[in-house]
Amino acid sequence: MSPTTVLLVGIVALLVLIPTRRLMIAGWKREALTTYYLAMVLLGLVVAVMRGPATFLVPILLVAYLAPFVTLRDGIDRLLGRPRRPDGDPVDAPAPPRPMKDVTPPDQQDR
């Protein structure tokens, strides 16, 4: 293998790690992540090496690369101006406060 080919494979592999990490944080299973990663690397290498198929493969590659960064629910909430909770759920109304928990030891309750 030529050094250029090795460099090309390395660059494509590193670039695909970014959306793969995003999908891992989103909770995808290991098998799905591996399949996504290998498919993206293969598609990226095909686009980089072959000139002919690149004309219709580049849009597919771009959509598959950018899709993990698009969150439909968050985007809609942002457009509508809804505030966000730290866990990611939109806030429509404030949550009622939880009742206080009695943590007094049993031997001190009658004092």
N, C-alpha and C positions, 0 to 999 in steps of 0.2 A: 504494500500500500504506500502511496506517496504521502509525503507530509501534508500536502494540501488536502487530501481526502481525510486524513486523520483530524486535521484542524476543522474541517467542515463538519464532520460528525460530532466533534466535541462542542462546537458552537451551537449546533442545532440541539444537541442533547441538553446543554445548559439552558438554552432559551425555553425549552419545553418544561423544565423543572418549575418555572414560575407558575403557570396555570395549574400544574399538577399539585403543587403545594397548596394552592387555593382550594382545589377540590378535596384535598386531604383534610384541611381545616373544616370544610363543609360537612365532613363525615362520610365520604365515600369509602367503600370497602377496598381492601388492598388489591383484589383481583381486578376490579374496575379501574383503579388507578394505574395498575401495570398495563392493562390493555390500552387505556387512553394514552399513556406515555409512549408505548411502543408504536402505536398507530400514528401519533403525531410526529415522532422521530422519523418513521418510515416515509410519511407523507412529505415532511420537510426535506428529506434527502432526495426524494423523487423530484420535487419542485426545483431543488438546487442543482441537480445533475442534468435533468432533461429539459430542454427548451420547449419542445412541442406541447407536452401535457401541462406545462406550467400555466398556460393561459386560462384553463378552466379549473385547475387545482388550487391556484392561489386564493381565489375567493373562499373555497371550501376550507383551506388551511387557516385563513384569517378568521372566519366564523368560529371554527373549532378552537382556535387559540384564544379568542376574546370572549367566548361564551362563559367561561367560569367567572369572569369579572363582572358580568351583568346580573344584577339581582332585580328581578321584576318587582317583587313586593317592596323592597326598599326604594326603588325608583318611583313607584306610584305614590308611596307615602311622602317622599320628598317633594313631588310635584303638588300634592294636595296640602302640604304644609303641616302634616301631622308630626308631633314630637315622637322621639324614639325612647324606648326603655333600654337600660344597659344590656338586657338579654336579647334585644332585637325585636321584641314585639311592640307593635304600635300602641300608643296610649290613647284610648277614647275617653276614659273617665278615670279619675284617681281610684286606686284600689282601696278598699276599706281597710282600716288598721286591724292588725291581728290582735286577738285578745292576749292579755299578759299571762305568762305562765308562772304558776306558783312553784318557786324553787326552794321554799323554806324546808329545812329538814324536819321529819316527822316529830322528833322529840322536842322541837321548839315551837310548835304550832299553838300549844295551849298557854303560852306565856303572854 
